[in-house]
């Protein structure tokens, strides 16, 4: 694996330290953060000498854009690196936006996607599940939500989506890893083995502990040489 970090994160405010420590070699030039939220990554990029631009919804972004409305308002290859972290699952036009990320990037694209199955099982395991409690913007609220996830997918589907669309956009995947798996210790590996055995006894043989329990999927793309 090329990009690693010992950091962990629990929310939006702590995620930037994970992102910058893991991918800092790719964040030294011009960086576009798509779905930037509160621009929490900005001070890290600028402290490292990079130029940051954050787009999406909210008062704190540099440019407020409806990501489902159409193309990104930038020329081809406008930014050295483009990030889209836990955003694509919110978009109806997820396939179109994937290609837009690749279009405006000069060299690299970094994408993270959640694991809905793992999120649901974590709710059950931690005991904070309730029939009327929605899972990460899924479900059917009685009032229209301001935001929601539009796609419920397995890690296997997410990997297939990334590989297929990366190839079509002229990119290659240089690293594909799941949060927390890079630094799995001995006890964690034993837990994975035991979990796989239990799952195969309870469910289908192709259901794996990794697929059902691991965290966010992280993908680093690099533009193929012409």
LOMI-681279 format. One record per residue: x, y, z of N, C-alpha, C in turn; residue number from 1; residue in one letter. Coordinates in nm, 3 decimals, padded with zeros to 5 digits. Example, Ala and Ser with C-alpha at 12.3 -4.5 7.8 and 13.67 -1.06 7.14 Angstrom:
2
((01.319, -00.569, 00.780), (01.230, -00.450, 00.780), (01.320, -00.330, 00.780), 1, 'A') ((01.285, -00.225, 00.708), (01.367, -00.106, 00.714), (01.290, 00.003, 00.787), 2, 'S') 
# end
This chain:
226
((00.083, -00.119, 00.000), (00.000, 00.000, 00.000), (00.087, 00.125, 00.000), 1, 'X') ((00.048, 00.223, -00.077), (00.129, 00.343, -00.092), (00.092, 00.451, 00.008), 2, 'X') ((-00.036, 00.468, 00.037), (-00.081, 00.577, 00.123), (-00.138, 00.519, 00.253), 3, 'X') ((-00.080, 00.557, 00.365), (-00.121, 00.505, 00.494), (-00.122, 00.616, 00.598), 4, 'X') ((-00.189, 00.589, 00.709), (-00.188, 00.678, 00.823), (-00.224, 00.600, 00.948), 5, 'X') ((-00.172, 00.644, 01.061), (-00.209, 00.584, 01.189), (-00.326, 00.659, 01.253), 6, 'X') ((-00.369, 00.768, 01.189), (-00.481, 00.845, 01.241), (-00.612, 00.770, 01.222), 7, 'X') ((-00.708, 00.805, 01.305), (-00.845, 00.756, 01.290), (-00.937, 00.878, 01.302), 8, 'X') ((-01.061, 00.864, 01.260), (-01.154, 00.976, 01.271), (-01.292, 00.926, 01.312), 9, 'X') ((-01.368, 01.016, 01.372), (-01.501, 00.981, 01.420), (-01.611, 01.072, 01.365), 10, 'X') ((-01.571, 01.187, 01.307), (-01.669, 01.281, 01.256), (-01.605, 01.370, 01.150), 11, 'X') ((-01.681, 01.469, 01.101), (-01.632, 01.556, 00.994), (-01.514, 01.641, 01.039), 12, 'X') ((-01.514, 01.679, 01.166), (-01.407, 01.765, 01.215), (-01.274, 01.692, 01.229), 13, 'X') ((-01.278, 01.562, 01.257), (-01.154, 01.486, 01.276), (-01.108, 01.414, 01.148), 14, 'X') ((-01.195, 01.408, 01.047), (-01.158, 01.339, 00.923), (-01.042, 01.407, 00.849), 15, 'X') ((-01.033, 01.542, 00.843), (-00.926, 01.605, 00.766), (-00.785, 01.563, 00.808), 16, 'X') ((-00.763, 01.540, 00.937), (-00.631, 01.496, 00.982), (-00.597, 01.360, 00.922), 17, 'X') ((-00.697, 01.272, 00.915), (-00.680, 01.141, 00.852), (-00.647, 01.157, 00.705), 18, 'X') ((-00.725, 01.240, 00.636), (-00.709, 01.258, 00.492), (-00.572, 01.318, 00.460), 19, 'X') ((-00.536, 01.424, 00.532), (-00.410, 01.492, 00.498), (-00.289, 01.406, 00.533), 20, 'X') ((-00.293, 01.339, 00.647), (-00.179, 01.256, 00.685), (-00.163, 01.139, 00.588), 21, 'X') ((-00.273, 01.087, 00.537), (-00.268, 00.971, 00.448), (-00.229, 01.009, 00.306), 22, 'X') ((-00.285, 01.120, 00.256), (-00.268, 01.154, 00.115), (-00.188, 01.283, 00.092), 23, 'X') ((-00.114, 01.330, 00.192), (-00.051, 01.463, 00.179), (00.038, 01.479, 00.056), 24, 'X') ((00.106, 01.375, 00.003), (00.184, 01.397, -00.120), (00.099, 01.442, -00.238), 25, 'X') ((-00.031, 01.413, -00.234), (-00.121, 01.451, -00.343), (-00.193, 01.583, -00.318), 26, 'X') ((-00.167, 01.646, -00.203), (-00.240, 01.766, -00.164), (-00.150, 01.887, -00.155), 27, 'X') ((-00.041, 01.886, -00.230), (00.056, 01.994, -00.223), (00.036, 02.097, -00.334), 28, 'X') ((-00.046, 02.065, -00.433), (-00.074, 02.159, -00.542), (-00.212, 02.219, -00.529), 29, 'X') ((-00.283, 02.232, -00.640), (-00.419, 02.284, -00.637), (-00.516, 02.169, -00.607), 30, 'X') ((-00.606, 02.193, -00.512), (-00.696, 02.089, -00.462), (-00.841, 02.137, -00.471), 31, 'X') ((-00.927, 02.056, -00.533), (-01.070, 02.083, -00.535), (-01.139, 01.983, -00.444), 32, 'X') ((-01.212, 02.034, -00.346), (-01.286, 01.951, -00.251), (-01.434, 01.959, -00.288), 33, 'X') ((-01.487, 01.853, -00.347), (-01.625, 01.851, -00.397), (-01.717, 01.799, -00.287), 34, 'X') ((-01.811, 01.883, -00.245), (-01.893, 01.851, -00.129), (-01.818, 01.885, -00.002), 35, 'X') ((-01.761, 02.005, 00.002), (-01.662, 02.043, 00.103), (-01.720, 02.064, 00.242), 36, 'X') ((-01.852, 02.077, 00.252), (-01.914, 02.098, 00.382), (-01.855, 02.222, 00.450), 37, 'X') ((-01.789, 02.206, 00.563), (-01.733, 02.320, 00.635), (-01.590, 02.355, 00.599), 38, 'X') ((-01.539, 02.299, 00.489), (-01.401, 02.323, 00.444), (-01.300, 02.290, 00.555), 39, 'X') ((-01.325, 02.181, 00.626), (-01.237, 02.143, 00.736), (-01.097, 02.106, 00.689), 40, 'X') ((-01.084, 02.067, 00.562), (-00.954, 02.028, 00.510), (-00.869, 02.148, 00.468), 41, 'X') ((-00.930, 02.262, 00.451), (-00.861, 02.380, 00.398), (-00.735, 02.418, 00.475), 42, 'X') ((-00.737, 02.432, 00.609), (-00.614, 02.473, 00.679), (-00.500, 02.373, 00.663), 43, 'X') ((-00.532, 02.246, 00.649), (-00.427, 02.145, 00.630), (-00.361, 02.163, 00.495), 44, 'X') ((-00.442, 02.181, 00.391), (-00.387, 02.197, 00.256), (-00.305, 02.324, 00.247), 45, 'X') ((-00.357, 02.435, 00.300), (-00.287, 02.563, 00.289), (-00.161, 02.565, 00.375), 46, 'X') ((-00.165, 02.500, 00.490), (-00.044, 02.493, 00.573), (00.066, 02.416, 00.501), 47, 'X') ((00.028, 02.319, 00.418), (00.126, 02.242, 00.343), (00.168, 02.309, 00.213), 48, 'X') ((00.115, 02.428, 00.186), (00.154, 02.501, 00.066), (00.064, 02.482, -00.053), 49, 'X') ((-00.045, 02.407, -00.037), (-00.137, 02.384, -00.147), (-00.241, 02.495, -00.158), 50, 'X') ((-00.313, 02.495, -00.270), (-00.421, 02.592, -00.295), (-00.552, 02.516, -00.290), 51, 'X') ((-00.644, 02.560, -00.204), (-00.766, 02.486, -00.177), (-00.889, 02.558, -00.231), 52, 'X') ((-00.983, 02.481, -00.287), (-01.113, 02.533, -00.329), (-01.218, 02.431, -00.288), 53, 'X') ((-01.318, 02.476, -00.212), (-01.424, 02.387, -00.165), (-01.558, 02.427, -00.224), 54, 'X') ((-01.628, 02.329, -00.283), (-01.758, 02.358, -00.346), (-01.864, 02.265, -00.290), 55, 'X') ((-01.991, 02.306, -00.304), (-02.103, 02.227, -00.256), (-02.208, 02.316, -00.195), 56, 'X') ((-02.283, 02.263, -00.097), (-02.385, 02.340, -00.028), (-02.328, 02.401, 00.100), 57, 'X') ((-02.390, 02.507, 00.148), (-02.352, 02.566, 00.276), (-02.287, 02.702, 00.262), 58, 'X') ((-02.293, 02.779, 00.369), (-02.241, 02.916, 00.367), (-02.089, 02.921, 00.364), 59, 'X') ((-02.021, 02.818, 00.410), (-01.877, 02.824, 00.426), (-01.799, 02.782, 00.302), 60, 'X') ((-01.867, 02.727, 00.202), (-01.795, 02.682, 00.083), (-01.749, 02.801, -00.001), 61, 'X') ((-01.647, 02.781, -00.083), (-01.598, 02.887, -00.172), (-01.695, 02.913, -00.287), 62, 'X') ((-01.765, 02.809, -00.329), (-01.861, 02.823, -00.439), (-01.978, 02.730, -00.413), 63, 'X') ((-02.099, 02.786, -00.398), (-02.215, 02.702, -00.370), (-02.269, 02.646, -00.501), 64, 'X') ((-02.275, 02.512, -00.507), (-02.312, 02.443, -00.630), (-02.403, 02.325, -00.597), 65, 'X') ((-02.508, 02.309, -00.675), (-02.591, 02.189, -00.669), (-02.523, 02.083, -00.755), 66, 'X') ((-02.465, 01.984, -00.693), (-02.384, 01.886, -00.765), (-02.468, 01.796, -00.856), 67, 'X') ((-02.600, 01.795, -00.837), (-02.687, 01.718, -00.925), (-02.741, 01.800, -01.041), 68, 'X') ((-02.705, 01.928, -01.046), (-02.767, 02.018, -01.145), (-02.699, 02.013, -01.281), 69, 'X') ((-02.574, 01.975, -01.287), (-02.505, 01.974, -01.416), (-02.356, 01.964, -01.401), 70, 'X') ((-02.281, 01.997, -01.506), (-02.135, 01.986, -01.503), (-02.073, 02.079, -01.399), 71, 'X') ((-01.956, 02.043, -01.353), (-01.881, 02.132, -01.264), (-01.834, 02.253, -01.344), 72, 'X') ((-01.837, 02.372, -01.284), (-01.805, 02.495, -01.359), (-01.655, 02.521, -01.370), 73, 'X') ((-01.581, 02.422, -01.416), (-01.437, 02.434, -01.431), (-01.394, 02.373, -01.564), 74, 'X') ((-01.283, 02.425, -01.617), (-01.227, 02.369, -01.739), (-01.165, 02.232, -01.711), 75, 'X') ((-01.140, 02.158, -01.815), (-01.071, 02.030, -01.801), (-00.936, 02.050, -01.733), 76, 'X') ((-00.897, 01.953, -01.651), (-00.766, 01.950, -01.583), (-00.736, 02.080, -01.508), 77, 'X') ((-00.834, 02.133, -01.437), (-00.818, 02.260, -01.365), (-00.745, 02.244, -01.232), 78, 'X') ((-00.748, 02.123, -01.174), (-00.690, 02.103, -01.040), (-00.598, 01.982, -01.041), 79, 'X') ((-00.490, 01.992, -00.965), (-00.398, 01.878, -00.956), (-00.467, 01.756, -00.898), 80, 'X') ((-00.542, 01.778, -00.789), (-00.611, 01.667, -00.721), (-00.754, 01.709, -00.689), 81, 'X') ((-00.847, 01.616, -00.709), (-00.987, 01.639, -00.677), (-01.030, 01.537, -00.573), 82, 'X') ((-01.094, 01.585, -00.467), (-01.145, 01.498, -00.362), (-01.297, 01.500, -00.362), 83, 'X') ((-01.357, 01.385, -00.335), (-01.502, 01.374, -00.320), (-01.526, 01.269, -00.212), 84, 'X') ((-01.542, 01.315, -00.089), (-01.539, 01.227, 00.027), (-01.677, 01.212, 00.090), 85, 'X') ((-01.730, 01.090, 00.082), (-01.863, 01.060, 00.136), (-01.969, 01.154, 00.077), 86, 'X') ((-01.964, 01.172, -00.054), (-02.055, 01.265, -00.122), (-02.133, 01.196, -00.233), 87, 'X') ((-02.069, 01.111, -00.312), (-02.133, 01.055, -00.430), (-02.262, 00.980, -00.397), 88, 'X') ((-02.267, 00.917, -00.281), (-02.387, 00.841, -00.243), (-02.509, 00.930, -00.219), 89, 'X') ((-02.486, 01.061, -00.209), (-02.595, 01.157, -00.191), (-02.654, 01.204, -00.324), 90, 'X') ((-02.589, 01.172, -00.435), (-02.625, 01.230, -00.564), (-02.706, 01.133, -00.649), 91, 'X') ((-02.807, 01.186, -00.715), (-02.884, 01.106, -00.810), (-02.797, 01.071, -00.931), 92, 'X') ((-02.719, 01.169, -00.978), (-02.636, 01.149, -01.097), (-02.494, 01.109, -01.057), 93, 'X') ((-02.484, 01.001, -00.984), (-02.356, 00.958, -00.928), (-02.256, 00.923, -01.039), 94, 'X') ((-02.300, 00.858, -01.145), (-02.210, 00.818, -01.253), (-02.159, 00.940, -01.329), 95, 'X') ((-02.248, 01.034, -01.355), (-02.208, 01.157, -01.424), (-02.106, 01.235, -01.343), 96, 'X') ((-02.131, 01.248, -01.212), (-02.039, 01.327, -01.129), (-01.904, 01.259, -01.116), 97, 'X') ((-01.902, 01.126, -01.114), (-01.773, 01.056, -01.111), (-01.686, 01.100, -01.229), 98, 'X') ((-01.746, 01.107, -01.346), (-01.669, 01.145, -01.465), (-01.634, 01.295, -01.463), 99, 'X') ((-01.717, 01.375, -01.400), (-01.684, 01.516, -01.385), (-01.562, 01.535, -01.295), 100, 'X') ((-01.553, 01.456, -01.189), (-01.436, 01.461, -01.101), (-01.309, 01.431, -01.181), 101, 'X') ((-01.318, 01.329, -01.264), (-01.202, 01.289, -01.344), (-01.170, 01.393, -01.451), 102, 'X') ((-01.272, 01.457, -01.503), (-01.251, 01.557, -01.609), (-01.173, 01.678, -01.559), 103, 'X') ((-01.210, 01.729, -01.440), (-01.147, 01.853, -01.392), (-01.016, 01.827, -01.319), 104, 'X') ((-00.982, 01.701, -01.295), (-00.855, 01.667, -01.230), (-00.742, 01.659, -01.332), 105, 'X') ((-00.627, 01.708, -01.293), (-00.510, 01.700, -01.380), (-00.438, 01.566, -01.364), 106, 'X') ((-00.439, 01.513, -01.242), (-00.360, 01.393, -01.217), (-00.431, 01.290, -01.128), 107, 'X') ((-00.489, 01.334, -01.014), (-00.541, 01.239, -00.916), (-00.682, 01.273, -00.871), 108, 'X') ((-00.758, 01.169, -00.838), (-00.889, 01.182, -00.778), (-00.894, 01.090, -00.656), 109, 'X') ((-00.943, 01.142, -00.544), (-00.958, 01.063, -00.421), (-01.105, 01.060, -00.385), 110, 'X') ((-01.159, 00.939, -00.372), (-01.301, 00.921, -00.345), (-01.317, 00.830, -00.223), 111, 'X') ((-01.414, 00.863, -00.137), (-01.451, 00.770, -00.030), (-01.600, 00.742, -00.038), 112, 'X') ((-01.636, 00.616, -00.012), (-01.774, 00.571, -00.015), (-01.803, 00.492, 00.112), 113, 'X') ((-01.921, 00.511, 00.171), (-01.953, 00.439, 00.295), (-01.985, 00.293, 00.268), 114, 'X') ((-01.994, 00.215, 00.374), (-02.039, 00.077, 00.366), (-02.174, 00.069, 00.437), 115, 'X') ((-02.286, 00.082, 00.363), (-02.417, 00.083, 00.427), (-02.447, -00.044, 00.507), 116, 'X') ((-02.403, -00.158, 00.457), (-02.428, -00.282, 00.529), (-02.355, -00.282, 00.663), 117, 'X') ((-02.230, -00.238, 00.660), (-02.153, -00.230, 00.784), (-02.213, -00.131, 00.881), 118, 'X') ((-02.264, -00.019, 00.827), (-02.326, 00.081, 00.914), (-02.450, 00.027, 00.983), 119, 'X') ((-02.531, -00.049, 00.910), (-02.652, -00.105, 00.968), (-02.618, -00.209, 01.074), 120, 'X') ((-02.523, -00.298, 01.045), (-02.485, -00.399, 01.143), (-02.422, -00.337, 01.266), 121, 'X') ((-02.350, -00.225, 01.249), (-02.292, -00.156, 01.364), (-02.401, -00.101, 01.455), 122, 'X') ((-02.509, -00.050, 01.396), (-02.621, -00.002, 01.475), (-02.683, -00.116, 01.556), 123, 'X') ((-02.698, -00.230, 01.494), (-02.753, -00.346, 01.564), (-02.659, -00.392, 01.676), 124, 'X') ((-02.529, -00.393, 01.645), (-02.431, -00.445, 01.741), (-02.415, -00.352, 01.860), 125, 'X') ((-02.421, -00.219, 01.836), (-02.401, -00.124, 01.945), (-02.526, -00.104, 02.029), 126, 'X') ((-02.639, -00.151, 01.980), (-02.760, -00.138, 02.058), (-02.832, -00.006, 02.041), 127, 'X') ((-02.792, 00.077, 01.943), (-02.860, 00.205, 01.923), (-02.959, 00.199, 01.808), 128, 'X') ((-02.996, 00.078, 01.767), (-03.095, 00.064, 01.661), (-03.236, 00.078, 01.719), 129, 'X') ((-03.322, 00.143, 01.644), (-03.464, 00.149, 01.675), (-03.540, 00.149, 01.544), 130, 'X') ((-03.659, 00.088, 01.539), (-03.733, 00.079, 01.412), (-03.759, 00.213, 01.347), 131, 'X') ((-03.769, 00.321, 01.426), (-03.797, 00.453, 01.368), (-03.671, 00.539, 01.356), 132, 'X') ((-03.555, 00.478, 01.373), (-03.429, 00.553, 01.360), (-03.369, 00.523, 01.225), 133, 'X') ((-03.348, 00.626, 01.143), (-03.301, 00.606, 01.007), (-03.151, 00.582, 01.004), 134, 'X') ((-03.108, 00.498, 00.914), (-02.967, 00.463, 00.897), (-02.901, 00.557, 00.799), 135, 'X') ((-02.821, 00.651, 00.852), (-02.738, 00.737, 00.767), (-02.814, 00.794, 00.647), 136, 'X') ((-02.925, 00.861, 00.675), (-03.003, 00.928, 00.572), (-03.085, 00.833, 00.485), 137, 'X') ((-03.095, 00.704, 00.522), (-03.185, 00.614, 00.453), (-03.317, 00.611, 00.530), 138, 'X') ((-03.416, 00.547, 00.474), (-03.544, 00.539, 00.540), (-03.645, 00.632, 00.475), 139, 'X') ((-03.760, 00.648, 00.539), (-03.867, 00.731, 00.485), (-03.917, 00.826, 00.594), 140, 'X') ((-03.855, 00.943, 00.610), (-03.901, 01.041, 00.708), (-04.040, 01.092, 00.673), 141, 'X') ((-04.114, 01.134, 00.773), (-04.250, 01.183, 00.747), (-04.247, 01.319, 00.677), 142, 'X') ((-04.138, 01.395, 00.693), (-04.121, 01.522, 00.625), (-04.004, 01.512, 00.527), 143, 'X') ((-04.006, 01.587, 00.416), (-03.895, 01.581, 00.320), (-03.763, 01.617, 00.387), 144, 'X') ((-03.660, 01.533, 00.376), (-03.531, 01.562, 00.438), (-03.452, 01.663, 00.356), 145, 'X') ((-03.364, 01.737, 00.423), (-03.279, 01.832, 00.351), (-03.170, 01.760, 00.274), 146, 'X') ((-03.139, 01.638, 00.314), (-03.034, 01.560, 00.247), (-03.060, 01.413, 00.277), 147, 'X') ((-03.016, 01.328, 00.186), (-03.030, 01.184, 00.210), (-02.934, 01.107, 00.119), 148, 'X') ((-02.903, 00.985, 00.159), (-02.829, 00.894, 00.072), (-02.925, 00.836, -00.030), 149, 'X') ((-02.882, 00.830, -00.154), (-02.968, 00.779, -00.259), (-02.932, 00.638, -00.305), 150, 'X') ((-02.821, 00.584, -00.255), (-02.775, 00.453, -00.301), (-02.738, 00.367, -00.181), 151, 'X') ((-02.787, 00.244, -00.180), (-02.754, 00.146, -00.077), (-02.682, 00.032, -00.147), 152, 'X') ((-02.552, 00.019, -00.124), (-02.470, -00.073, -00.203), (-02.373, -00.148, -00.114), 153, 'X') ((-02.331, -00.262, -00.162), (-02.229, -00.340, -00.093), (-02.090, -00.291, -00.131), 154, 'X') ((-01.991, -00.331, -00.057), (-01.853, -00.296, -00.090), (-01.813, -00.356, -00.225), 155, 'X') ((-01.862, -00.476, -00.253), (-01.832, -00.540, -00.382), (-01.886, -00.455, -00.496), 156, 'X') ((-02.008, -00.403, -00.482), (-02.065, -00.317, -00.584), (-01.987, -00.186, -00.597), 157, 'X') ((-01.947, -00.129, -00.484), (-01.871, -00.004, -00.485), (-01.739, -00.021, -00.560), 158, 'X') ((-01.670, -00.132, -00.535), (-01.543, -00.158, -00.602), (-01.564, -00.176, -00.752), 159, 'X') ((-01.669, -00.247, -00.790), (-01.698, -00.266, -00.933), (-01.731, -00.132, -00.999), 160, 'X') ((-01.807, -00.047, -00.930), (-01.839, 00.086, -00.982), (-01.713, 00.168, -01.004), 161, 'X') ((-01.624, 00.167, -00.907), (-01.500, 00.246, -00.916), (-01.410, 00.195, -01.028), 162, 'X') ((-01.393, 00.065, -01.037), (-01.304, 00.008, -01.138), (-01.357, 00.034, -01.279), 163, 'X') ((-01.486, 00.011, -01.299), (-01.545, 00.027, -01.431), (-01.539, 00.173, -01.477), 164, 'X') ((-01.581, 00.264, -01.391), (-01.586, 00.405, -01.432), (-01.448, 00.468, -01.438), 165, 'X') ((-01.356, 00.423, -01.356), (-01.219, 00.473, -01.365), (-01.158, 00.437, -01.500), 166, 'X') ((-01.178, 00.314, -01.543), (-01.125, 00.270, -01.672), (-01.187, 00.350, -01.786), 167, 'X') ((-01.317, 00.373, -01.779), (-01.385, 00.450, -01.885), (-01.338, 00.595, -01.890), 168, 'X') ((-01.296, 00.648, -01.775), (-01.253, 00.788, -01.769), (-01.104, 00.804, -01.796), 169, 'X') ((-01.033, 00.695, -01.821), (-00.890, 00.703, -01.849), (-00.804, 00.711, -01.724), 170, 'X') ((-00.853, 00.653, -01.616), (-00.780, 00.651, -01.490), (-00.751, 00.508, -01.448), 171, 'X') ((-00.654, 00.493, -01.360), (-00.627, 00.363, -01.299), (-00.633, 00.378, -01.148), 172, 'X') ((-00.673, 00.272, -01.081), (-00.678, 00.273, -00.935), (-00.540, 00.237, -00.881), 173, 'X') ((-00.480, 00.328, -00.805), (-00.348, 00.301, -00.748), (-00.359, 00.246, -00.607), 174, 'X') ((-00.473, 00.270, -00.541), (-00.495, 00.213, -00.409), (-00.643, 00.209, -00.378), 175, 'X') ((-00.686, 00.095, -00.324), (-00.825, 00.076, -00.284), (-00.822, 00.005, -00.150), 176, 'X') ((-00.864, 00.076, -00.045), (-00.855, 00.019, 00.089), (-00.972, 00.063, 00.174), 177, 'X') ((-00.994, -00.007, 00.283), (-01.103, 00.024, 00.373), (-01.050, 00.081, 00.503), 178, 'X') ((-01.123, 00.177, 00.558), (-01.082, 00.243, 00.681), (-01.058, 00.140, 00.790), 179, 'X') ((-00.940, 00.148, 00.851), (-00.908, 00.061, 00.963), (-00.845, -00.071, 00.923), 180, 'X') ((-00.849, -00.107, 00.794), (-00.796, -00.237, 00.751), (-00.646, -00.232, 00.728), 181, 'X') ((-00.594, -00.117, 00.686), (-00.450, -00.107, 00.656), (-00.364, -00.145, 00.776), 182, 'X') ((-00.408, -00.108, 00.895), (-00.328, -00.132, 01.015), (-00.391, -00.236, 01.106), 183, 'X') ((-00.458, -00.334, 01.047), (-00.519, -00.438, 01.127), (-00.414, -00.512, 01.208), 184, 'X') ((-00.436, -00.525, 01.338), (-00.342, -00.598, 01.423), (-00.381, -00.745, 01.430), 185, 'X') ((-00.305, -00.818, 01.510), (-00.325, -00.963, 01.519), (-00.465, -00.997, 01.569), 186, 'X') ((-00.512, -00.926, 01.671), (-00.645, -00.953, 01.725), (-00.753, -00.921, 01.621), 187, 'X') ((-00.733, -00.814, 01.547), (-00.830, -00.778, 01.443), (-00.837, -00.886, 01.336), 188, 'X') ((-00.721, -00.940, 01.297), (-00.720, -01.046, 01.196), (-00.792, -01.171, 01.245), 189, 'X') ((-00.771, -01.205, 01.373), (-00.840, -01.320, 01.431), (-00.990, -01.297, 01.433), 190, 'X') ((-01.031, -01.173, 01.463), (-01.173, -01.139, 01.465), (-01.233, -01.154, 01.326), 191, 'X') ((-01.158, -01.113, 01.223), (-01.207, -01.126, 01.086), (-01.226, -01.273, 01.050), 192, 'X') ((-01.129, -01.357, 01.086), (-01.138, -01.500, 01.057), (-01.258, -01.562, 01.128), 193, 'X') ((-01.273, -01.530, 01.257), (-01.385, -01.584, 01.334), (-01.517, -01.534, 01.279), 194, 'X') ((-01.522, -01.406, 01.242), (-01.644, -01.349, 01.187), (-01.683, -01.414, 01.057), 195, 'X') ((-01.583, -01.444, 00.973), (-01.613, -01.510, 00.845), (-01.674, -01.648, 00.868), 196, 'X') ((-01.621, -01.722, 00.964), (-01.673, -01.856, 00.993), (-01.818, -01.848, 01.039), 197, 'X') ((-01.846, -01.754, 01.129), (-01.983, -01.739, 01.181), (-02.080, -01.699, 01.070), 198, 'X') ((-02.039, -01.601, 00.989), (-02.126, -01.554, 00.881), (-02.157, -01.664, 00.780), 199, 'X') ((-02.056, -01.745, 00.750), (-02.077, -01.853, 00.652), (-02.170, -01.962, 00.709), 200, 'X') ((-02.171, -01.976, 00.842), (-02.262, -02.072, 00.903), (-02.405, -02.018, 00.906), 201, 'X') ((-02.419, -01.887, 00.926), (-02.551, -01.826, 00.939), (-02.613, -01.785, 00.806), 202, 'X') ((-02.527, -01.742, 00.712), (-02.577, -01.688, 00.586), (-02.518, -01.766, 00.468), 203, 'X') ((-02.513, -01.702, 00.352), (-02.455, -01.763, 00.234), (-02.304, -01.769, 00.246), 204, 'X') ((-02.243, -01.858, 00.171), (-02.099, -01.878, 00.182), (-02.019, -01.762, 00.124), 205, 'X') ((-02.083, -01.678, 00.038), (-02.010, -01.567, -00.021), (-02.022, -01.438, 00.063), 206, 'X') ((-02.089, -01.445, 00.177), (-02.098, -01.329, 00.268), (-01.975, -01.330, 00.358), 207, 'X') ((-01.897, -01.221, 00.355), (-01.773, -01.216, 00.431), (-01.780, -01.113, 00.542), 208, 'X') ((-01.699, -01.133, 00.644), (-01.691, -01.039, 00.756), (-01.644, -00.903, 00.709), 209, 'X') ((-01.548, -00.903, 00.615), (-01.496, -00.777, 00.561), (-01.606, -00.699, 00.492), 210, 'X') ((-01.686, -00.769, 00.412), (-01.793, -00.704, 00.338), (-01.898, -00.644, 00.432), 211, 'X') ((-01.927, -00.711, 00.542), (-02.038, -00.671, 00.628), (-01.997, -00.578, 00.742), 212, 'X') ((-01.871, -00.572, 00.778), (-01.833, -00.500, 00.899), (-01.733, -00.387, 00.880), 213, 'X') ((-01.658, -00.387, 00.770), (-01.552, -00.286, 00.761), (-01.610, -00.148, 00.737), 214, 'X') ((-01.524, -00.045, 00.746), (-01.569, 00.093, 00.737), (-01.568, 00.148, 00.596), 215, 'X') ((-01.545, 00.275, 00.586), (-01.550, 00.348, 00.460), (-01.447, 00.294, 00.360), 216, 'X') ((-01.486, 00.287, 00.234), (-01.397, 00.245, 00.126), (-01.329, 00.369, 00.068), 217, 'X') ((-01.196, 00.365, 00.060), (-01.117, 00.477, 00.007), (-01.050, 00.435, -00.123), 218, 'X') ((-01.058, 00.524, -00.223), (-01.005, 00.493, -00.355), (-00.919, 00.610, -00.403), 219, 'X') ((-00.798, 00.581, -00.446), (-00.709, 00.680, -00.503), (-00.689, 00.646, -00.650), 220, 'X') ((-00.726, 00.742, -00.736), (-00.717, 00.725, -00.881), (-00.605, 00.811, -00.938), 221, 'X') ((-00.544, 00.761, -01.042), (-00.438, 00.835, -01.111), (-00.465, 00.831, -01.261), 222, 'X') ((-00.454, 00.946, -01.325), (-00.480, 00.954, -01.469), (-00.375, 00.875, -01.546), 223, 'X') ((-00.421, 00.795, -01.640), (-00.329, 00.716, -01.721), (-00.254, 00.807, -01.817), 224, 'X') ((-00.128, 00.776, -01.842), (-00.049, 00.853, -01.938), (-00.106, 00.834, -02.077), 225, 'X') ((-00.111, 00.942, -02.153), (-00.161, 00.933, -02.291), (-00.066, 00.854, -02.380), 226, 'X') 
# end
